[in-house]
Structure formats: structure tokens, C-alpha cells
Amino acid sequence: MMSMQDKRARLDAIFALAPVIPVITIEDAAQAVPLARALVKGGLRVIEITLRTQAGLDAARAIVGEVPDAVVGIGTVLTPEDYERAAKLGAAFAISPGLSIELLDAAKVGELPFAPGVQTPSDLIACVVRGYELVKFFPAVPAGGLPALDALTGPFPTVRFCPTGGINAGNAAQWLAHKKVVAIGGSWVAPSADIKAGAWAAIEQRARDAAALR
């Protein structure tokens, strides 16, 4: 069984691969592989495939099977069952927009590294006492932006953050400059309209621009 220390180390290594993690909502699993290839070619290997659509799991499974250079995370993990599905399909990590005690406890004993979503000090206490030290700050901009993140880092000096929500090409560098931010998540790199249109060259260029931010 992998310890929490081992899972923290694995998650740290994954989030160190690129400054930006594209957050992908995909409607057609057939588009998953060319999308992932465009992102990887642009320099963003870590990809979060959300479970917001019926195609999410199939899309993630296709990328795991056909794009070996991609590091696939499953997002919008809301329940222990979602966490187990992510683990079974061969994902590298799971990440959620929030947390429940049931989800935290399930991921603590599971083998798949997990980054819970937080917004408040109470959320962070629930994480820290269970050994979670890399978390998703969501929704980053609506939840108070960088001033809110500054306030949270004070009482929790060991915690690092992946802010997501309201971050775009215009403000990404400001977030990445924060000493407690290990990476940021965002949908601007691969917006749904470009995915549907198969605009892989445009996505690759935005990935290249995002990869150069740090």
C-alpha cells in the first residue's frame, strides 16, 4: 500500500512537470487522442479530464492507452466511486473541486494520488489532519483571488496550491509568481469550441505559450 508520503511525492512530481494543467471538458471521446497529442506537443504533459460529461471516462481511457507521454488526471471527482473509477482506468492522479470527509478518507487509503479542492480554512484543516498538502484552490478568482490565497497560506505553511477557476492567459503569470503555487489549472488552453472544431494547431500554440510561463 502506498503511504500518504509516497502519494504526496508522486503528486509533487506530476505537478512539477508543467506550470499549467489544461482542464478539459470533452463531449466526444474520439477527439481525446488528437487533443492530448496537441497539448503534449505544445509542452503540457499533465492533462485534467473532467467527469462533467458522459465522454469523460472514455476520453481519459483513450489518452492513457494511446498517448504515453501524457499524464492523465481525472477531475470533477466528487465521490469515492469517482475516485475508484479514476484509479481503475489507469489515471496518474485524481483532483476535485471540493471535498467531503468520505472522499478524503477513501483517497487516503487508496493507491491513486489525490488533490482535494479547498476554499476555506475549515477545508484546509480537514485536509491537513489527513496528510494532504497539495490542494486545488477553487474557484480561485471568485473565491477572492490572490488576496484570499495569501490569507490561507499563513496558517497552513506546509500546504501548496493549484489554483483553478477564473484563471486565464492574462492573469496566469500573477498566480504562478506566488510562492505557494505549484501549478495552475485552466480551460483557456483548450476551450470547448476549439475541441469541437478540431483546432489542434491553435490548441498546440496556446499550450506552447502556457508552457513558457515559468
Secondary structure, 3 states (H helix, E strand, C coil): CCCHHHHHHHHHHHHCCCCEEEEECCCCHHHHHHHHHHHHHCCCCEEEEECCCCCHHHHHHHHHHHCCCCEEEEECCCCHHHHHHHHHCCCCEEECCCCCHHHHHHHHHCCCCEECEECCHHHHHHHHCCCCCEEEECCCCCCCHHHHHHHHHCCCCCCEEEEECCCCCCCHHHHHCCCCECCEEECCCCCHHHHHHCCHHHHHHHHHHHHCCC
